[in-house]
Amino acid sequence: MGHIPRKRFGQHFLSDGGIIDAIVREIAPQPGDAMVEIGPGLAALTQPLVERLGRLTVIELDRDLAQRLRGHPQLDVVESDVLRVDFGALAAKLAPPPAPALRVVGNLPYNISTPILFHLLDYAHLIADQHFMLQKEVIDRMVARPATSDYSRLSVMLQWRYAMANVLFVPPESFDPPPRVDSAVVRMVPLAAPPVVDAKRLGEIVQVAFSQRRKILRHTLGKWLEVHGFAGEFDIQRRAEEVPVAEYVALAQAVPPSPLLPAAAP
């Protein structure tokens, strides 16, 4: 019996053999790689991957699909919401030192792709590379350069930690059912020596900066910097999209730690 795609899971199943072959070539799986696939679905990408790997761990939320996948002798199935998966524990199990780090792949549900990317950001130090199929519009933002309309909070937060490239265009007709948007495949390689910075502080700064992206930063980030006691030099006569990633990182490194707040009244 065929599986009916479920809208609440954002299911669009890859069905184009040529595109599947192209994605596998970009991933370049090697026997013994410690690889995890997010959202294997009907195993269109899973099967050619596991044939090259020998064994593959898959994360699937859909109970019916997870049950079907358990029948495959070369798959280890984690039935879970990927946002609840501890990739640190997976890395310890699949790629303990001195083995190579995890390789993560998947056709990510478009409705939660950004939360998944931020969830994995916490585990970047354990990951060798990531290859994801996403909405092309999202990948355009991920790889965008400063002073462009696509440059955003997502650009800064990911480029701080990864080298990224859009490696393959995927049209809607490559899926069943076809989505209403174009898709693409992104390669994400964690930087070997990323700048040391408090990720939460960087995220807060970038979120404030892009909260009103059309306004000059003195109206948004300038006020935030004043409240947080920043006395250094930073040009706030710019818009958020004009500030390079390195400057956001340097600012996060320079802002003093927040003072302890008094306990709230009972």
Buried (B, 14 or more C-beta within 10 A) or exposed (E): EEEEBEEEBBBBBBBBEEBBEBBBEBBEBEEEBBBBBBBBBBBBBBBBBBEBBEBBBBBBBBEEBBEBBBEBEEBBBBBEEBEEBEBEEBBEEBBEEEEEBBBBBBBBBBEBBBEBBBBBBEBBEBBBBBBBBBBBBBBBBBBBEBEEEBBBBBBBBBBBBBBBBBBBBBBEEBBBEEBEEBBBBBBBBBEEEBBEBEBEBBBBBBBBBBBBBEEBBBEBBBEBBEEBEBEEEBEBEBBBBBBBBEBBBBBBEEBEEEEEEEEEEE
